[in-house]
Amino acid sequence: MAQRLKTDWILFSTVLAMVVLGVLLVYSASSIMAQMDQRYRSAWHFVERQAAWAVLGLMVMMTLKKTHYRRLQTPAVAFSAISVALLLLGCVFFADPANHRWLRFWGPLGIQPSELAKPVLVIFLAFFVTWRARAINHPRYTLVPAAMAVGLVILAVVVADLGTAIVLGAAAAIVFFVAGLEWRYCAVVAALALLGVVLFVAAKPYRSARVVKFFDPQFKLVEKFDPQGRLKDYLQKSLVTRDTNYQLEQSQIAMGAGGPAGLGFMNGKQKLLYLPEAHKDFIYAVAGEELGMFGSAGLLIGFGIIFWRGLRIAVRMSDDFGRYLALGLTVVVVVQGFMHMSVVLGMMPTKGIPLPMISYGGSSLLSTLASLGMLMNIAEHAG
């Protein structure tokens, strides 16, 4: 008799509620700006696109929810998927020479290959680590090939998007750690990751300026080491208005203005051209201002539920592939969510990264819902 699969209704309802809330917040955060901008001239410009991506994303999520996760446990799927992701990441470098982010198909329609790379890399990692389970600490047969594959993906992403590269690195590190990577190798990986972050921050002057201004807003510490002011001038020349602490200050004003209960849906003030990218990288601030502490805490709880259910699924899995896949997918979604909220709350330097299921962006929404669809299917087969 076939086993009856049980849907994780807690996870499913949490995801559905967050998608709906995301569409509403995108409308609230973007409607006035879109109406005033001559490029759009319609308050519905962004929300119509977000709603369309939400429908498509939910369809993909339900399809993957009904697709047995073990169908992904083949070399054809794992190696083909990561090859396609690397190909697209290479193409975007030339197709979008200014930002290295977008592949445009027709007009505004396009995708961000870095978003596609997130679920693809997790699938590859789960397959590869399971495949090499008995030799997880073997440098030649496991560590070097894995480092090459993961390193290529992260290197291709980090050129334009350091935040997403950090999310990918976190997923890879946690999967290998849980799989039994020895502490000495963990230490080497941590050191290389830290060195890489420092190098890529230093490679872009505006990134360096953001980090310095986060820890030393008035450049007082910098002046002690550089009394002639050369470093200060260099950093300030790399900044434009959107790259300073202005966004952080405006987001904190929004969070404080919301109070416990918020100003009410559509009644926020900071989105009125005070807070740049309010519907994207700082949408959590809009939620805090309009929905208050209770609303922003609700979003935090939502990601907490995804984290809880994801870990629960991983612990209860009887096979390694399902365990590592569930763990990686959970880490990708939750780490990105916590990074976004940390930036808005001033807990880390300003970094443009969308809030999964909430921020405007079709590629991010589609990637997130695809990841959660796979996670839901794994939940149905958990013991």
C-alpha positions, 0 to 999 in steps of 0.5 A: 500500500502506497504511503500517504504523503503529508503536507507540512501545512505550517511551512506551506501556510507561512510561505503563502502568507509571506508571498501575499504580504510581499505583494501588498508591501511592494504596492505600498512601497512603490505605488507613489514613486511609480506614479510620479516617475515618467518612466512608469506613470502608473501606481500599479507598475511594480505590483502587477509584475510582482503579482505575475511573478508570484503566480508563476513562482507558486506554480513552480513551487507546487510543481516541485512540491509534487516532484520527488526530490530523489529525481534530482539525485542524478549526475545528469541533473546536478552537473547539467544544472551547475553547468547551465548556471555557470554558462549564464553567469558567464554570459551576463558578464558580457550581456550586462557590462555595466552591472553584470547582473541581468540577462534581458530577453525582451524589454524589461523581461529578464532574469538574474543568473545569480538568483538561479545559482542559489538552488542550483548550487544547493542541489549540486552540493547535496548530490556531490557530498552524498556521492563522496560521503565515505571520502568527505575529507579526501583532498584529491577526490572530494575537497579539490573538485568541490572547491573548484565547482563552488569557487567558480560559482561564487567567483562568478557571482561576487563580481556583481553581488557580494551579498548573494556570494556570501549566502552561497558560501554560507550554504556550502560551508554548513552543508560540508560541516554537517557532512563531517568536514574535519575541523582543520579543513573548516579552519582553512575554508573560514580563513580563505572565505574571510580573505576573499571577503576582504579582497572583494570589499577592497576591490570596489572602493564603494564597498570599502567606503560603506564598511568604513563609514559603517564603523567610522561614520566621521572618519575619526579613526581613519584620520588617526592613521591617515592624518593627510586625509588621502584615504578619506578623500579616496573613499568619499570620491567613490561614494554617491548619495545612495552609497552613504549611510543615508539609506540606513539613517532613513530606514532607522527613522522609518522603523522608529516612526512605526512604533508598536502598531505602525502608521497603517498600510499605505501611510508610511512617509519614508517611502515618499522619495526619502528612502531609495529602493524602498520596494527592493533593498529596504522593504523591511523598513517600510514594513516596520513603519506601516505595520509597526513592531508587531508587523516587522516581528511577524516577518522575523517570526516567518523566517524563524518558522522556515528555519525551524521547519527546515531544520526539523525536516533535515534532522528527520530525513533518513537519507543523506541527499534529502538531509543536505538538500533540505539544510542547504535550501533552508540556509539560503532562504533564511540567511538572506532574509536575516542579512536583509533585516540586519542591514535595515536595522543597522546591524551590518554595513549597507548591502543591497540584498532583497528580502525573500518573498517580500522585496520586488524582484521576479528572479528572487521570488521565483528562486525562493519559491522553487527552493521552498517547493523542493523543501516541502517535497522533502518534508513529505518524505521525512520520517 
